[in-house]
Amino acid sequence: MPALSPSPSTARVIAALGALVDAREARMLRALDTLSPQERAVFVLLGHGMRTKQVAHELAISAKTVETHLARLRAKLAGEEAPPDLAEVTFLARLWVRASREAGQGGEDLSGGEDLSGTS
């Protein structure tokens, strides 16, 4: 599988994280560019410390739908490796939120301003 080339905003956040992430974590962060808008929203809300039910409430979707997005998100982040567990995804999400703020992206929500509730 060829290495993913991160978007400019993803590259800035990975650079801001520097030595805080290992090679596997950096590869998973590059994979963020492959997430759907809903998957990205779930990832960022995890990074803000929300739990599944809180994410569901925030996005106006069911907890089961959040779990589905999490499963797909984990598979995409894994690539050809074993999927990261929820604790690792949450750790990466928290690093992402922190580093995106430090990179001047204000805790980037990765949504591109889209309505992510599915109720538009």
N, C-alpha and C positions, 0 to 999 in steps of 0.2 A: 504494500500500500504506500503510495507516495506521501511524503510529508505535506501537511497542510500549510499553506502560506496564510498567515493571519491577516485580517483586515488591519488598516492603520490604527484604529482605536484599540483593537485587541493587542496589537504589537506594543502600543504605548503602555498598556496596563501590565503586560508581561515584563517589559523593561523596568517598570516601576517596582515590580516585585523582586527583580534581581535574584539574589541568592536565597530568597525565602522559599523558592519552589525548586524541586528537583526536576530532572528531565521528563519523567512521566507526568508530573503535574503540569509542567509547561506545555506538553503535548495535549493534555486534556483541555487546558485553557485555550489553545489554538482551535480546538474542536468546537468551541462556543459559537463560532461563526456558522456552524452547520445546524444549529438549533432553530426550531420554529419559534415564532414570536411567543406563543404560550409557554413553550419549554424555557425560553430565556426569561420570561417573567417569573416563572416558578423558581428558577435558579437565583435570580436577583432577590426575590422575596426571602428565600432561604438565607441568603447572605445578610439580610437585614434582621435575621434572628427569628423569623416566623416559623411556626410549625405547620404541618399539613392542613389542619382545620382552619388556621388563620389565613394561609395562602388561599384556600378555597373561598373563604369569606371575602377576602380582598379582591379576588378575580371573579367573584360571583359564579363559581362553578362548584361541582360536588367534590368532596374529599377523594372519591374514587377517581375522578378525572385528574385531580392533582397527582394521585399515585400513578396513573397511566403516563402522564407527562414525565414524572420522575423516572419511571422505568425506561422510557424512550431516551430521555436525557442521559441516563447512566450508560445505556448501550452506545449512544453516539460518542460520549466522552471516552469510552473504553477502546474504541477502534478494534484492533485485533487482540487486545489484552482482556483479562478478566475485568468485568465492570467494577467500578469503584463502589464501595458501600455508601450508605446514606451519610455516615459521619464524614467520609472523605469528600463527598460532594458538598456538604455543608461547610466544611473547612475551606474548600476552594472558593465557594460562593462568598464567604466572609472575607477572604483575602481579596477577591475580585472587587467587592464593594469598597473596601479600604483603599486598595491600590488605584481604583478608578477615580476616587476622590483626590488622591495625591497626584494623579496624572492630570488633574484639572478637568475631569469629566463629571464632577459632581455626584459620584456614586452611580454612574451610568446605569440607566435602567435597561439598556439594550433593546428596548421596544421600538425605537424609531418613532415614538409618539403615537403608535397605533393603539386603538381601543382593544385591550386584551381580554375584556370580560366575556366576549362571545355573545353579548346581548345588544349589539349595535343596531 
